[in-house]
Amino acid sequence: MNDRIGIVWNPSKVDGDDLREALDEALTGSFGVSDGRPECLWFETSEDDPGQGATSEALDRGCTIIVAAGGDGTVRTVAERLGGSGSSEADLGIVPLGTGNLLARNLGVPLGNPRAAFERVLSGEPAPLDLGEVRLTLADGHEERQGFVVMVGFGIDAQMIAETDDELKAKAGWLAYVESLGRAAAGTEVVEFELTLDDGDAQREEAHTLLIANCGSLQGGVTLLPDAVPDDGELDLLVLRAADAGAWIDTMRNMMWDNGIKRLVTGADTAESSGSTGHLRARKVRVDLPEALPFEVDGDDVGEVASFEVEVLPAALRVR
């Protein structure tokens, strides 16, 4: 193996000595004790640099594989730097150390086992992965651009993340989101907004939640967007309109039956919509909101946004 490997790691998620030991065990299992091991360089993230600068430094040092060792934020930031130009300068590896580990779950990367995750990086073949790009107009008028690998959106999901207690999250992991779900559902109302798909005309939509995704699965094995494939060059949208108990029953039937058991039995390859739940697909999406609402990017709360545009960059990344 002639690659030079850069490990961009988040010291708030793991002890450095433990991570180095896991890598050494993976290298020993893959290469023995010979001199044929790849060179491994370490780059630490910080509050001021959550990963972009560390990734750039790894690229400048000639790393051909860059491993994001941390939570969803670290993975997203490394991926954004690697694929932001539309094509990756190095392969992406993932050692999931966070609460959600959303991309790792969708790609089948071993969770809770850094050695196994490193072994996947060392032995795996690179596969294409789409990168999403979202351009946000915040409540104060400030504009910013961010990459994402799993999903973005507003509504219950974003409100739940904003409501989650950080101390409880540190103790209970992803179960902390369950505690905030009830408050998020109660505080989320149906709003009218303008939705534009690809180069079509803007359409009026009513919903309390809109998710735009590259991957469809969340924690606990929940799949919200069954059509989402991380390398198909398209974005999948989930529109939730339920405003009362009857509509929520329809939503659950749509998720559990229409796009769950029924789909499994019939082998259907396209998600079904219902009166309270819509499934859409596009390569570009624009949303104009009537008021600024909480917004999330790959599980991180980014504040309130007034409008946003999302676009997919097909095969912008190579992931191991």
N, C-alpha and C positions, 0 to 999 in steps of 0.2 A: 504494500500500500504506500504510494508516494505522496499522499495528501499531507498537508499541514493543517492541523485541526485547531480552531480557536474556540475556547469555551467562554461564552459571555454569561456570567453567573451573578445571581442576585444574593448578596450576603445576608439579607433579611429573611431568606427562605431556607437556608441550609448552612451548616458549619462547613467551612472550606476544607478542613482536613477530611471530613466524611466524604465530601464530593470527590476529592482527589483519590481517596482510597477506592471508591466505587469505580472510577475511571481506570485506575491501575489494575483492579481485578478484571475488568472487561478487556483491557489490553492483554493481560496475561492469558485469559481464556482464548483470545483471538490470535495472538502472535507468540505466545510462550514467553521466554525470557531472551529471545534473540534480539539482534540489533535492527531488525526489520520493522520495528514499531514506527508509526508516524510521529512526527514532532507535535507536541501539544502545548499551546500557549494559553494563558489565562488572562481574562479581561473582566474586571469587576464593575458592576453597575453601581449607581449612587442615586440619591434623590435628585441631584442636578442633571444626571445623565442616566435615564432608565434603560439605555441600551443602544441608542443611535450612535453616540460617539464611540462606545466600546466596539461596536460592530465595524465602524469605519476604520478604527485602529487595527482590528483584526484583518480587514481586507488589505490595508496598507502593509501589513506584515506578511502578506502572501498566503493567508489561510484560504484553502479551497473548500473546507467544510467549517461551518460555524454553528456551534451548538448553543441553543438558548436554554439555559438551566435556571428555571424560575417559574413564576406563575404566568397567568394569561397575559399580563401586561408586558413582561419580559419577552415572551414569545412573539407577541404582536409587534413590539418595537423593533426587534431584530428582523422579523419578516418584512416590516415596512421599509427598513433600510436596504435590505437585500433586493426586494422586488419592486421598489418604488419607481424605477426607470422603465418597468415593463418586462425586464429580463434580469434574472438573478446572476450576480457575480460569483456566487459560491453556493454550495448545497446547504440546506437548512437541516439541522438536527434538533431534536427536542428531548430534554430531560425534564419532565413535568414535576414541579415542586410546589404548586400553588393550591388554591381551594377548589376552583372549578376545573382547571386543566382541560378546557373545552376542545381545543384543536387536537390534543393528544387523545382524548376520548373518541373523537370522530375518525382518527387515523389508526386507532388500535395500538398506540404507543403504550408500553407497560406503565402502570401507575404505581406509585409507592415503592418503586424498585429502581433506583438510579443506575445500578449496575446493568440491569436488563435493558434499560433505555439506552445506555451507552453502547451495549452490544448490538442493538438494532442499528445505531448510527454506523458502527464499524463494519457491519456485515451487509447492511441493506443497500439496495440499488436505488438511485435517485428516481423519483417519480414527479410528474408535474403537479403543481398546486396553484390554483387561481389566487390572486390577491384582490381584495376589494379596496376601493378608495372612496372615502366620504369627504365631501366639502361642506363644512358647517357654517351657518350664520348664527352666531350666538345671540342671546337676548340683548346684549349691549351693542350689537352691530359688528362686533369683531368677527373676522372670518379666519378659519383655520382648516387645514387638510390633514387627514389621518388615514393610515392604512388599517385594514382589518382582515382577519382570516376566517372568522366564524360568523358573526352577525352584528348588526347595528339596529337601532330602532327606538321608538318611544312607546309609552303605555305601561302596562302592568310590569313588564320585564324591567324597564328602566326605573320605574318607581320602586320596585322591590329592591333593586340594587342600591338606590339612593337611601332607602329606609333601613337597610341592614346595619346592625350594630357591629362596628369593627372589632370590639373586644370579644363579642360572642362569635364572630366569624373566625377569630384566631383560635378560639377554644373548640368550637363545634364544627368547623369546616363548612362545607356547602349546606349543611342542615340549618345554618343560621339564616339562609334565604327563606326557608319555610316559615320561620318565625315572623318575617316581615311581609310575607305574601298576603295575609289577610288585610293588613293595613294598606298595602299597595292596591289591592282590589277595591277596597272601600273608597280610596282616594282618587281613583281613575275614572274619568267620565268620558262619554262618547263626545267627539268633536267632529266638526266638518272641516275638511281640508282638501286641497287640490293635489291630485296625483297624476303625474305624467310618466308614461312608460316609453322607453326608447324615443323615437321621433314622433310619437303620436301627439294628439291634442290633450290638454289638461282636462281631467275629469273630476267631478265632485265626488267625494267619498265621505262616508260617516263611519267612524270606528273609534275605539278607545285604545287600540294597540296595533302597531304596524312593525313587523320585523322583516328585515331584508338580510338574507342569509347566503353564505357560501357553504355552510355545513348545517345539518338539521338537528343534531342530537345535543341534549343538555345533560346535566347531572342526573344521577339516578336512573339512567337508561331511558329517559323521556325523549321521544323524537317528535318535534313540533313540525318539521318540514320534511316529510318523507321523500320528496323529489330532489332534495338538495344533494348535489354531488360536487365535491370540492375541486374537480378538475374538468367540469363540463363547459366552462366559458359562459355560464349564465348565473344570474341571481334568482333566488326563490323568495317570494313574498308571502307572508302570513298576515291576513287582515282579520282582526277580531272585533265583532260588532255587538256582542252580547250586552244587553242593558238591563235584563231582568232574569229571574230564576228560570223561566221557560227557555229563554235564549241561551243561557249557560248550559242547560241540559242538552240543547241542540248542538252546542259547541263540543261538549264532551262526547256525544254520540258520533259526531263527525271525526273527532280525533281517535277515539277508541275503536269504533266500528268501521265507518267508511274507509278511513285511512289506516286502520290497524288490522283487526281480525279479518274483515271482509277483503281487504286488499291482499292479505297473506293467502287467503283461500283461493281467490280468483286469479291472482297473479297480475293484477292491474298495475300498469306502470305510470299512471298519472293520478295525482292527488285529486280527490273530489272536493268541491266547495259545497257550502250550504247557505241557508239564509243568514246565519250568524258568523260564518267562517268562510273566508275567501283565500284561495291559493292562486297566485299569479307568478309569471316568470318574465324576466327582462334582462337586458344587458346594461341599461341605464335607467335610473329612477330619479325623479325630482319630486319633492314634497314641499308645499307651502302651507304652514300652519296658521290658524287664526290667532294663536297666542303662543308664547314660548313655553315649551314643555321639557321635562327631564328627558335626557337622551343617554343611551349607553353604546359603547363601542367595545365589543369583545368582553363584556362583563364589567367594564369600568365606567363609572359615572363621569360624564364630561360636562355636566351642567345643563342649563336650559337652552334650547335652540329654537329659532323662529322659522328656519327653512334649511333644507339640505339637499344635496345631490349625491347620488351614489353611482359608481361605475365599476365594472369588473375588468381586471387586467388578466386575460386568459394566460395560464401557464407562466405567470411572472416569476414563480418560485420553483425550485427543485427541492423536494423534501425526502429525507431518508427515513 
